[in-house]
Amino acid sequence: MTHSPRFFSPLLILAMVTIPAFADPGAQRAELLQVYRQAVEHDAQLSAARHEYQAQRESVPQARAGLLPTLNAGSTVESVRLERDEPGLTRTRSTTVFQANLNQPLFRADRWFQLEAAHASTAQAELELGAKEQELVLITAQAYFETLRALDLLAAAKAEEAALKRQQQQAQARLENGASSITDVLDAQAAHDNAGANRKLAERKVEDAFEALSRLTRQDYSTIEGIQHQLPVELPVPNDANEWVSRAVRQNLALQASSYAVIAAEQTHRQRKAGYAPTVDAVASWRKGENDSFGYSNPTDFGRDGYRGNVTQSSIGLELNIPLYSGGMTRSQVREATERLAQSEDEREDRRREVVQNTRNFYRAVNSDIEQVIARRQTIRSGQASVKANQVGRDLGSRNTADVLNAQRQLYSAVREYNNARYDYIIDTLKLKQAAGTLSPKDLSDLAMYLTKDYDADRDFLPPQERKAL
């Protein structure tokens, strides 16, 4: 018999993790674990998956009922009219019959296979629910850190706009002093205007990000806890793509669910083929009522007193049914089940390939993200030095305003790419764990340790050391 798989639900793991209690409903600051709890409570897709799983569970007792005895009882009330020609006589009687029937299947191969298919389908639904729970962990993290990404990008856009505004003011002052040309002023103004447009676009993306959080949790937020720059950026453990692929093939919940879908299709195929097999049932019946209701003829009823009492009838036996022809129904169902089985096998293979591909891609992405974080942070330092050098060069006459503006743009481009790499690393790491089937709310709890309540994007979009230098 196929048994449902056993695995720890991410919701159960969350209950085992020590996390803060619910914040005040009126609070407007988003916290990662609070956002996750709100998502678990309000996510419609997860709720639908739970209902689907509970509904699928009922297929097991329904299939098992086909192997258990059935017992029914009832009664019949009827009016009987008797007429005779010679000598003429008419009599009407009302009769009542009580009856009970018992049927116990003894050999029903199709129903045994139906039960096995129900067990496999229930196991599949359980795994799919677990996959939905894992997916919600990832969706929550993505919504949360995409909001932080948008805030950091907005802060960088505002800082760039302010820096270019100063360059525009300096260019104007230099023009008035005769140290620069109108071209420098126009270049600086164009750069500042472009930065202003980028800042407005970043503001809209922040609003969109908070709206996504609101949709997920049905809670409005205006501020959010930010991630510290001290978050460790570490290589995956183990640092071996093949080991991650092997783990994913064994533990990925969606892939396991597709395997149970194949098992269910195999059992359904056997069930359809069993439609050619004979069936054997044990049947028993009991009836009690007036003799007329049983079809007995009592000549003495006309003109002479005869027997008008109750009759009890009982029987027990075996019922053999051999299917011979059903209009081609059984043969058609077997062909259909054969194709459904092939379909489920192909879908399992496609899912396996997808899991392998995603695992390798996310593994490479995490390693690339680590390199990007390190490189982009160094680029920020180089960009800061470049801005200072170009400013000094402009003052000495070896550089012009265009050189300074270009250095400013390159610096803030490096800042944006650095923050993008940080958040890509976090999200890609969670995606890698999801592909391997190990993602759980504990991963959110581990990230929450590096969140800070006094996060201010305008101040914290840069690492402390680089912020001081800027």
C-alpha distance (Angstrom), angle and dihedral (degrees) to the residues before:
residue distance angle dihedral
M1 . . .
T2 3.81 . .
H3 3.78 113.8 .
S4 3.78 128.8 -157.7
P5 3.82 114.1 -103.7
R6 3.77 120.3 -108.0
F7 3.78 119.4 -131.9
F8 3.77 136.7 146.2
S9 3.77 111.9 -99.0
P10 3.82 113.3 -130.2
L11 3.81 87.2 -128.2
L12 3.80 89.3 57.3
I13 3.79 90.9 48.5
L14 3.79 89.1 52.0
A15 3.79 90.1 56.3
M16 3.82 88.7 54.8
V17 3.81 93.2 52.6
T18 3.79 118.3 86.3
I19 3.79 106.0 -123.0
P20 3.78 135.3 156.8
A21 3.79 119.9 -82.9
F22 3.77 121.2 -106.8
A23 3.74 114.5 -65.5
D24 3.76 121.9 -123.6
P25 3.83 108.7 -71.3
G26 3.79 89.3 -125.2
A27 3.79 93.5 54.8
Q28 3.80 115.2 116.7
R29 3.81 99.9 -164.8
A30 3.79 114.3 101.2
E31 3.81 117.4 -135.9
L32 3.79 120.6 -170.3
L33 3.81 98.3 -126.1
Q34 3.77 92.6 40.0
V35 3.80 89.4 52.4
Y36 3.80 89.5 51.0
R37 3.79 93.1 50.5
Q38 3.77 91.0 48.8
A39 3.81 89.3 49.4
V40 3.80 91.9 51.0
E41 3.79 89.2 52.1
H42 3.78 98.3 45.0
D43 3.81 108.4 26.0
A44 3.79 106.6 119.8
Q45 3.81 95.6 -160.5
L46 3.80 92.6 54.8
S47 3.80 90.8 46.8
A48 3.81 89.9 51.0
A49 3.82 90.2 49.9
R50 3.80 90.5 52.6
H51 3.81 91.5 51.6
E52 3.80 90.1 47.4
Y53 3.80 90.8 52.6
Q54 3.81 93.1 47.8
A55 3.80 90.0 49.2
Q56 3.81 92.1 48.3
R57 3.81 90.9 51.9
E58 3.79 88.9 64.6
S59 3.80 90.6 65.2
V60 3.83 89.3 76.0
P61 3.83 98.1 59.8
Q62 3.79 89.1 39.6
A63 3.80 91.2 55.0
R64 3.81 92.1 42.4
A65 3.80 89.7 53.7
G66 3.80 88.5 67.3
L67 3.82 89.2 65.6
L68 3.79 96.9 45.5
P69 3.81 126.6 82.0
T70 3.76 120.4 -89.3
L71 3.80 121.2 -145.7
N72 3.77 126.3 -173.4
A73 3.77 133.9 171.1
G74 3.76 135.0 -170.6
S75 3.75 147.2 144.8
T76 3.78 137.7 -124.5
V77 3.76 126.4 -146.5
E78 3.80 116.5 -166.9
S79 3.78 141.1 159.7
V80 3.82 117.4 -124.9
R81 3.85 120.9 -158.6
L82 3.82 118.5 -165.5
E83 3.83 121.9 -167.2
R84 3.83 131.6 -178.1
D85 3.80 128.5 -170.9
E86 3.81 102.8 -158.6
P87 2.94 110.5 64.6
G88 3.79 92.8 8.4
L89 3.76 114.8 -118.5
T90 3.81 134.8 153.5
R91 3.79 126.7 -168.1
T92 3.79 131.8 174.4
R93 3.79 124.3 -159.9
S94 3.79 134.3 178.7
T95 3.78 115.6 -139.7
T96 3.81 135.5 -169.8
V97 3.80 125.7 -158.4
F98 3.81 125.7 -168.0
Q99 3.77 118.3 -160.0
A100 3.82 142.3 175.0
N101 3.81 130.7 -170.3
L102 3.79 130.9 -164.7
N103 3.81 124.4 -166.9
Q104 3.80 123.8 -176.1
P105 3.83 118.0 -177.4
L106 3.80 110.7 -135.4
F107 3.78 102.1 175.0
R108 3.82 118.0 19.5
A109 3.79 108.5 144.7
D110 3.79 93.2 174.3
R111 3.80 91.7 57.4
W112 3.82 92.8 49.9
F113 3.79 90.5 54.0
Q114 3.80 90.0 45.4
L115 3.82 89.0 56.5
E116 3.81 91.2 50.2
A117 3.80 90.3 50.2
A118 3.82 90.2 50.3
H119 3.82 90.8 53.1
A120 3.81 90.9 51.0
S121 3.81 93.0 46.4
T122 3.80 90.5 50.5
A123 3.81 90.7 51.0
Q124 3.79 88.7 49.2
A125 3.81 91.4 51.5
E126 3.81 91.1 48.8
L127 3.79 91.6 53.2
E128 3.78 92.0 45.7
L129 3.81 89.0 52.9
G130 3.80 89.2 51.2
A131 3.80 89.2 50.3
K132 3.81 89.4 52.0
E133 3.80 89.9 51.8
Q134 3.79 90.3 50.7
E135 3.77 90.3 47.3
L136 3.80 90.5 53.6
V137 3.82 89.6 55.7
L138 3.80 88.7 55.1
I139 3.81 94.1 42.7
T140 3.80 90.4 51.7
A141 3.80 92.4 49.4
Q142 3.79 91.7 46.9
A143 3.81 93.3 50.2
Y144 3.81 91.8 46.2
F145 3.80 98.6 46.4
E146 3.80 93.6 39.1
T147 3.81 85.5 59.0
L148 3.80 90.0 52.1
R149 3.80 89.7 46.1
A150 3.80 90.3 53.1
L151 3.81 91.5 48.4
D152 3.80 92.5 49.8
L153 3.79 91.9 47.5
L154 3.81 89.3 50.1
A155 3.79 90.8 49.9
A156 3.82 90.3 50.4
A157 3.81 90.3 48.2
K158 3.81 91.4 51.1
A159 3.79 91.9 47.2
E160 3.79 90.9 48.5
E161 3.79 91.2 48.5
A162 3.80 90.8 50.8
A163 3.80 92.3 47.5
L164 3.79 92.4 49.5
K165 3.79 89.4 46.6
R166 3.79 88.5 58.0
Q167 3.79 89.7 48.5
Q168 3.79 89.5 51.7
Q169 3.80 91.1 50.1
Q170 3.80 91.2 47.6
A171 3.79 91.1 48.9
Q172 3.79 90.0 51.1
A173 3.80 91.1 49.6
R174 3.80 91.4 48.2
L175 3.80 89.4 49.9
E176 3.79 91.0 52.7
N177 3.80 88.8 49.6
G178 3.77 91.7 47.9
A179 3.81 93.4 -115.7
S180 3.82 95.7 116.7
S181 3.77 142.1 24.7
I182 3.78 132.8 -110.4
T183 3.80 87.3 -105.2
D184 3.79 90.6 67.9
V185 3.79 90.3 51.2
L186 3.80 92.3 49.5
D187 3.80 92.5 46.8
A188 3.78 91.0 50.7
Q189 3.81 91.6 46.9
A190 3.80 92.1 50.1
A191 3.81 91.5 49.3
H192 3.80 90.8 48.9
D193 3.80 92.6 48.7
N194 3.79 90.9 50.2
A195 3.80 90.3 49.7
G196 3.81 89.4 51.6
A197 3.80 90.9 53.6
N198 3.80 90.4 49.3
R199 3.79 90.1 50.0
K200 3.80 91.8 53.8
L201 3.80 90.4 49.9
A202 3.81 89.8 50.3
E203 3.81 90.2 51.2
R204 3.78 90.5 55.7
K205 3.80 91.1 49.6
V206 3.81 89.8 53.2
E207 3.79 90.2 53.6
D208 3.80 90.3 48.0
A209 3.82 90.7 50.7
F210 3.80 93.4 51.1
E211 3.82 88.6 47.0
A212 3.81 89.2 55.7
L213 3.81 89.5 52.5
S214 3.79 89.8 49.6
R215 3.82 92.4 50.9
L216 3.78 90.4 50.1
T217 3.81 96.6 48.1
R218 3.83 106.0 19.6
Q219 3.79 85.9 -127.4
D220 3.80 127.3 115.3
Y221 3.80 117.1 -131.8
S222 3.77 131.2 -171.9
T223 3.81 100.6 175.4
I224 3.76 134.6 28.9
E225 3.78 140.5 -161.1
G226 3.79 110.2 -104.3
I227 3.77 132.5 -142.0
Q228 3.78 118.4 -110.1
H229 3.77 120.9 -122.0
Q230 3.81 86.7 -127.8
L231 3.81 90.3 74.4
P232 3.83 105.0 129.9
V233 3.80 113.2 -110.2
E234 3.79 101.4 -154.3
L235 3.78 136.9 168.8
P236 3.82 117.3 -103.7
V237 3.78 115.0 -89.2
P238 2.97 112.8 -104.2
N239 3.79 93.9 30.7
D240 3.80 92.4 -149.0
A241 3.81 123.7 103.8
N242 3.79 93.7 -155.0
E243 3.80 91.5 54.4
W244 3.80 90.8 51.7
V245 3.81 90.3 48.9
S246 3.80 91.3 49.8
R247 3.79 90.3 49.9
A248 3.79 91.7 48.3
V249 3.81 93.2 50.9
R250 3.81 89.1 53.0
Q251 3.80 100.8 39.9
N252 3.80 110.9 23.9
L253 3.81 104.3 121.7
A254 3.79 96.6 -149.3
L255 3.81 90.4 51.6
Q256 3.80 91.5 48.8
A257 3.80 89.1 49.8
S258 3.81 90.7 53.9
S259 3.83 89.1 52.7
Y260 3.79 90.3 55.8
A261 3.80 88.8 47.7
V262 3.82 87.4 59.4
I263 3.82 90.7 49.4
A264 3.80 90.6 50.6
A265 3.81 90.6 49.4
E266 3.82 90.8 49.8
Q267 3.81 91.7 52.4
T268 3.80 91.3 46.3
H269 3.81 88.9 51.8
R270 3.81 89.8 53.3
Q271 3.78 89.9 46.9
R272 3.81 91.4 55.3
K273 3.82 92.5 47.5
A274 3.80 88.8 50.1
G275 3.80 86.5 65.5
Y276 3.82 85.8 85.7
A277 3.82 92.1 56.5
P278 3.84 123.7 94.6
T279 3.79 120.5 -111.5
V280 3.79 129.5 -139.1
D281 3.81 124.5 -160.4
A282 3.78 133.3 176.9
V283 3.81 109.1 -134.4
A284 3.78 130.9 -171.0
S285 3.79 130.0 177.1
W286 3.80 138.1 -178.0
R287 3.81 127.8 -166.7
K288 3.76 133.7 178.1
G289 3.81 129.1 -179.3
E290 3.77 146.0 104.6
N291 3.76 115.2 -41.6
D292 3.79 94.3 -114.0
S293 3.79 89.9 65.0
F294 3.79 90.6 59.6
G295 3.81 93.5 55.6
Y296 3.82 96.6 -106.7
S297 3.85 116.7 151.6
N298 3.79 117.2 -139.6
P299 3.82 110.5 -173.5
T300 3.78 90.9 -175.0
D301 3.78 88.9 67.9
F302 3.79 89.5 83.4
G303 3.72 111.6 72.9
R304 3.78 97.8 -22.4
D305 3.75 131.8 66.1
G306 3.78 110.8 -96.6
Y307 3.78 137.6 169.4
R308 3.78 111.5 -62.9
G309 3.83 99.8 160.2
N310 3.82 131.8 115.6
V311 3.78 124.4 -74.1
T312 3.82 124.1 -151.0
Q313 3.77 118.7 -153.5
S314 3.84 126.1 -176.7
S315 3.80 133.9 171.5
I316 3.80 140.4 177.8
G317 3.76 129.3 -172.8
L318 3.78 150.5 123.9
E319 3.77 123.4 -81.8
L320 3.82 118.8 -153.1
N321 3.77 119.5 -167.5
I322 3.81 121.1 -173.0
P323 3.82 114.3 -171.1
L324 3.80 110.8 -137.3
Y325 3.76 107.1 164.1
S326 3.82 132.9 -4.2
G327 3.77 101.9 173.0
G328 3.80 92.5 -87.8
M329 3.82 93.2 -60.6
T330 3.82 96.3 126.8
R331 3.79 94.1 46.8
S332 3.81 90.9 49.7
Q333 3.81 92.1 49.0
V334 3.82 90.4 51.4
R335 3.80 91.0 52.1
E336 3.79 90.7 48.3
A337 3.82 92.2 49.1
T338 3.80 90.2 49.2
E339 3.78 91.2 55.6
R340 3.83 92.1 44.4
L341 3.79 89.3 53.5
A342 3.80 92.1 50.6
Q343 3.80 89.1 47.5
S344 3.82 93.0 53.0
E345 3.82 91.3 48.1
D346 3.80 91.2 51.7
E347 3.81 91.2 47.6
R348 3.80 90.7 50.5
E349 3.80 91.0 51.4
D350 3.80 91.4 47.5
R351 3.80 90.3 49.5
R352 3.81 90.7 49.4
R353 3.79 91.3 52.5
E354 3.79 90.4 46.9
V355 3.81 91.8 51.0
V356 3.80 91.8 48.9
Q357 3.80 91.8 48.0
N358 3.82 94.1 46.5
T359 3.79 92.6 46.8
R360 3.78 93.0 52.5
N361 3.81 91.8 43.8
F362 3.80 93.9 50.0
Y363 3.80 91.2 44.9
R364 3.80 90.3 54.4
A365 3.81 90.5 43.0
V366 3.80 92.8 55.0
N367 3.79 92.3 49.8
S368 3.80 90.3 46.6
D369 3.81 91.4 47.9
I370 3.79 90.5 54.7
E371 3.79 90.9 53.0
Q372 3.80 90.0 46.4
V373 3.81 93.7 51.6
I374 3.80 91.6 51.8
A375 3.79 94.3 42.6
R376 3.81 95.7 44.9
R377 3.78 92.1 49.4
Q378 3.77 89.4 53.2
T379 3.80 88.4 47.1
I380 3.80 89.6 56.6
R381 3.80 90.4 55.4
S382 3.79 90.7 47.3
G383 3.80 90.3 47.4
Q384 3.78 92.1 52.1
A385 3.77 90.2 51.7
S386 3.80 90.2 47.1
V387 3.81 92.6 53.0
K388 3.79 91.7 50.8
A389 3.78 92.3 46.4
N390 3.81 92.6 49.7
Q391 3.78 91.5 47.7
V392 3.79 90.6 52.3
G393 3.79 89.8 45.2
R394 3.79 91.0 51.4
D395 3.80 90.8 51.2
L396 3.81 88.9 50.3
G397 3.78 92.8 45.5
S398 3.81 98.2 -114.3
R399 3.82 93.4 104.5
N400 3.78 132.4 38.2
T401 3.80 134.8 -144.7
A402 3.82 91.8 -92.7
D403 3.79 89.4 60.3
V404 3.80 91.2 51.7
L405 3.80 92.6 47.0
N406 3.78 91.1 49.9
A407 3.81 91.0 50.2
Q408 3.82 89.8 49.8
R409 3.79 92.3 51.3
Q410 3.79 91.9 47.5
L411 3.79 90.7 50.3
Y412 3.80 94.9 53.5
S413 3.78 91.1 41.6
A414 3.81 87.0 57.9
V415 3.83 89.6 48.9
R416 3.79 91.5 53.5
E417 3.79 92.9 46.3
Y418 3.80 90.4 48.6
N419 3.79 92.4 54.2
N420 3.79 91.3 43.5
A421 3.82 89.4 53.5
R422 3.83 90.9 50.0
Y423 3.78 94.1 53.6
D424 3.80 92.7 39.5
Y425 3.81 88.1 55.8
I426 3.81 92.1 52.7
I427 3.81 95.3 46.7
D428 3.82 95.6 41.0
T429 3.81 90.3 50.6
L430 3.80 90.1 54.4
K431 3.82 90.7 46.4
L432 3.80 90.0 52.3
K433 3.81 90.3 52.5
Q434 3.79 91.0 47.5
A435 3.81 90.7 52.2
A436 3.80 88.9 50.5
G437 3.82 91.0 49.0
T438 3.83 94.6 -119.5
L439 3.81 101.4 104.2
S440 3.81 113.3 124.0
P441 3.83 140.1 155.2
K442 3.79 87.6 -93.7
D443 3.80 87.3 74.3
L444 3.81 87.9 59.9
S445 3.78 89.5 48.1
D446 3.81 89.9 53.2
L447 3.80 90.6 51.3
A448 3.80 91.8 46.7
M449 3.80 89.1 64.5
Y450 3.82 88.2 70.8
L451 3.80 96.3 48.1
T452 3.79 119.2 106.3
K453 3.80 126.4 -152.5
D454 3.82 95.0 -149.2
Y455 3.79 92.8 56.8
D456 3.79 112.6 150.5
A457 3.78 113.8 -177.3
D458 3.81 93.2 -157.1
R459 3.78 87.8 59.1
D460 3.80 105.0 27.0
F461 3.80 102.3 45.3
L462 3.81 85.7 96.0
P463 3.81 127.6 53.9
P464 3.85 111.5 -101.0
Q465 3.80 94.8 -108.7
E466 3.79 94.6 49.4
R467 3.81 91.1 42.3
K468 3.79 90.9 57.8
A469 3.78 91.0 48.5
L470 3.82 90.9 49.8
